[in-house]
């Protein structure tokens, strides 16, 4: 049975010499980089890889279209993935449209609220009696609360509608994808 040596002495607990090799590697790496304890081998000091230049997407697409997968049609796979991307793009547009509509509505609500506050303040400044002022403030407060709950309800419904429309787009493409998979599976039989 061979025994490995670390230095000049054999190591009976490391018959294949792995420990000795590890010690040699660690001593060399300590000489390379001692500033980063998480990179003892100096691998992180290497030039960063730009993965955007690693593959030309057009070349990859040409290769995949020309490839023959066992029992499958790569053109159909590429078409399916194109449809998936189109569905995601449409879902993103629907979600963005919903968000934009909500932001516009919020801006309108803020403008309406500021106009109402200005009108109420001007009415209160017209030199009315304290009793009338208290009644006006109470009515204004009640009106503001009712309007606030109405705004909250409207915004919630708008968010639910935007989410529902986005989900419908994704769900439709998912159903189409399942149908495509069933079609491919039945053609393989």
Secondary structure, DSSP 8 states (H G I E B T S, - for coil): ---EEETTEEETT-TTSHHHHHHHHHHHHHHH--S-TT-TT-GGGS----GGGTS-HHHHHHHHHH---TTS-HHHHHHHHHHHHHHHHHHHHHHHHHHHHHHHHHHHHHHHHHHHHHHHHHHHTTT--HHHHHHHHHHHHHHHHHHHHHHHHHHHHHHHHHHHHHHHHHHHHHHHHHHHHHHHHHHH-
